[in-house]
């Protein structure tokens, strides 16, 4: 494999493929294998199958979600997209999140690099509605819906849940605030946890009388909550549900969430990535608009069967993966939405002493063999240092840097080889063509001519600097190939 080694970050992403996480309480927990296998309580594994066309290996994305008939409300979509933007912005500086899928089982799903997936339900509550009570959380706050979706995923141990709301929780003892402290694998409060699980179970059974959740048992209607007939094992199941649930009140109110997300999430991300001349408002608007388009994907709204981790199930491979692809937000998609002002980017960062890139001997030999004039060769070395400085400062520090650099390098190499073909064809037989090739590089290697957007803002001189760096790494020549190591300087 070709290595573009001198500028690589050396940051490696931990391999997550093929791992399955067991984190549920109690016995009989199932799990979704991130390599695409279902594992039951008896340890029986379904045969492995290839990833879908979009590369998602999480089995939850092979399960078609139930469609939400209320998901066409514009206000809800916008707020939901802004809450999802919080996780999407985190992808810019953290590699813990792999990607986000909008409107899949819940308002969105976060796929983590460790192989787990998180179903997120977003609930906005107006300020005049007050705090969430325990009863309201179960009825209209999304808690019963989350439980139903978790059960549809066979309570898989690598599926976790989050209820994200802008409203506070009732501080009354034993109410919603207490519930939040009892959630998660390591709850802050454990005293009374069994009693809380029973209370939630009864509330869900009551909700089931009016709302047809297929994974909540249907029990006879009675007047008093305490008289509801409790199905065997249901309280234990609700307890396991609470162990994978987080109730978050971090999202801001609808009228404030844009400013809060920009100042608390986008601005620090831009500073950490050391990007200059970023148009913050247009960048944020572009990211939210992109998420909103994924939310509004209207194709294939059919009601599909709800099965997961079933070895005999026929997978909806092509259609399902196409739906996922249209609703999927990746780190690269978020980066492409970064908007810049029209200020001309300097070749060397302002306010800093220029840094001389290491190496350069082989580049010098190749330019000399190609008969490139000495002053242009010196300029080429300066551009190589400009690229080195720019890449060192603007890389994100995440594992994706190497992929970004490789993709950009491939685009530059393709242009370099095209320039060499034209220069060789124009030169007389047996004559050197390096000078003409260098002229063609300056003429054709432009940011606007790249087949894909670079990972951060560059100017044309930076691209030529990368080309000279690739030449120094012996990935192409300004003449017919020769032993650049053996030739004297």
DAJOZI-V265591 format. One record per residue. N is the residue number from 1. BURIAL is I if it has 24 or more other ideal C-beta (glycine too) atoms within 12 Angstrom, else O. Layout:
N_BURIAL + N_BURIAL
This chain:
1_O + 2_O + 3_O + 4_I + 5_O + 6_I + 7_I + 8_I + 9_I + 10_O + 11_O + 12_O + 13_O + 14_O + 15_O + 16_I + 17_O + 18_O + 19_I + 20_I + 21_I + 22_I + 23_I + 24_I + 25_I + 26_O + 27_O + 28_O + 29_I + 30_I + 31_I + 32_I + 33_I + 34_I + 35_I + 36_I + 37_I + 38_I + 39_I + 40_I + 41_O + 42_O + 43_O + 44_O + 45_O + 46_I + 47_O + 48_O + 49_O + 50_O + 51_O + 52_I + 53_O + 54_I + 55_O + 56_I + 57_I + 58_I + 59_I + 60_I + 61_I + 62_I + 63_I + 64_I + 65_I + 66_I + 67_O + 68_I + 69_O + 70_O + 71_I + 72_O + 73_O + 74_O + 75_O + 76_I + 77_I + 78_I + 79_I + 80_I + 81_I + 82_I + 83_I + 84_I + 85_I + 86_I + 87_I + 88_I + 89_I + 90_I + 91_I + 92_I + 93_I + 94_I + 95_I + 96_O + 97_I + 98_I + 99_I + 100_I + 101_I + 102_I + 103_I + 104_I + 105_I + 106_I + 107_I + 108_I + 109_I + 110_I + 111_I + 112_I + 113_I + 114_I + 115_I + 116_I + 117_I + 118_I + 119_I + 120_I + 121_I + 122_I + 123_I + 124_I + 125_I + 126_O + 127_O + 128_O + 129_O + 130_O + 131_I + 132_I + 133_I + 134_I + 135_I + 136_I + 137_I + 138_I + 139_I + 140_I + 141_I + 142_I + 143_I + 144_I + 145_I + 146_I + 147_I + 148_I + 149_I + 150_I + 151_I + 152_I + 153_I + 154_I + 155_I + 156_I + 157_I + 158_I + 159_I + 160_I + 161_I + 162_I + 163_I + 164_I + 165_I + 166_I + 167_I + 168_I + 169_I + 170_I + 171_O + 172_O + 173_O + 174_I + 175_I + 176_I + 177_I + 178_I + 179_I + 180_I + 181_I + 182_I + 183_I + 184_I + 185_O + 186_O + 187_I + 188_O + 189_O + 190_O + 191_O + 192_O + 193_I + 194_O + 195_O + 196_I + 197_I + 198_I + 199_I + 200_I + 201_I + 202_I + 203_I + 204_I + 205_I + 206_I + 207_I + 208_I + 209_O + 210_O + 211_O + 212_O + 213_I + 214_O + 215_I + 216_I + 217_I + 218_O + 219_O + 220_O + 221_O + 222_O + 223_O + 224_O + 225_I + 226_O + 227_O + 228_I + 229_O + 230_I + 231_O + 232_O + 233_O + 234_I + 235_I + 236_I + 237_I + 238_I + 239_I + 240_I + 241_I + 242_I + 243_I + 244_I + 245_I + 246_I + 247_I + 248_I + 249_I + 250_I + 251_I + 252_I + 253_I + 254_I + 255_O + 256_O + 257_I + 258_I + 259_O + 260_I + 261_I + 262_I + 263_O + 264_O + 265_I + 266_I + 267_O + 268_O + 269_I + 270_I + 271_O + 272_O + 273_I + 274_I + 275_I + 276_I + 277_I + 278_I + 279_O + 280_I + 281_O + 282_O + 283_I + 284_I + 285_I + 286_I + 287_I + 288_I + 289_I + 290_I + 291_I + 292_I + 293_I + 294_I + 295_I + 296_I + 297_I + 298_O + 299_O + 300_O + 301_O + 302_O + 303_O + 304_O + 305_O + 306_I + 307_O + 308_I + 309_I + 310_O + 311_O + 312_O + 313_I + 314_O + 315_I + 316_I + 317_O + 318_O + 319_O + 320_I + 321_I + 322_O + 323_I + 324_I + 325_I + 326_I + 327_I + 328_I + 329_I + 330_I + 331_I + 332_I + 333_I + 334_I + 335_I + 336_O + 337_I + 338_I + 339_I + 340_I + 341_O + 342_O + 343_O + 344_O + 345_I + 346_O + 347_I + 348_I + 349_I + 350_O + 351_O + 352_O + 353_O + 354_O + 355_O + 356_O + 357_I + 358_O + 359_I + 360_I + 361_O + 362_I + 363_I + 364_I + 365_I + 366_I + 367_I + 368_I + 369_I + 370_I + 371_O + 372_I + 373_O + 374_O + 375_O + 376_I + 377_I + 378_O + 379_I + 380_I + 381_I + 382_I + 383_I + 384_I + 385_I + 386_I + 387_I + 388_I + 389_I + 390_I + 391_I + 392_I + 393_I + 394_I + 395_I + 396_I + 397_I + 398_I + 399_I + 400_I + 401_I + 402_I + 403_I + 404_I + 405_I + 406_I + 407_I + 408_I + 409_I + 410_O + 411_I + 412_I + 413_I + 414_I + 415_I + 416_I + 417_I + 418_O + 419_I + 420_I + 421_O + 422_O + 423_I + 424_I + 425_O + 426_O + 427_O + 428_O + 429_O + 430_O + 431_O + 432_I + 433_I + 434_I + 435_I + 436_I + 437_I + 438_I + 439_I + 440_I + 441_I + 442_I + 443_O + 444_I + 445_I + 446_O + 447_I + 448_O + 449_O + 450_I + 451_O + 452_O + 453_O + 454_I + 455_I + 456_I + 457_I + 458_I + 459_I + 460_I + 461_I + 462_I + 463_I + 464_I + 465_I + 466_I + 467_I + 468_I + 469_I + 470_I + 471_I + 472_I + 473_I + 474_I + 475_I + 476_I + 477_I + 478_I + 479_I + 480_O + 481_O + 482_O + 483_O + 484_I + 485_O + 486_O + 487_O + 488_O + 489_O
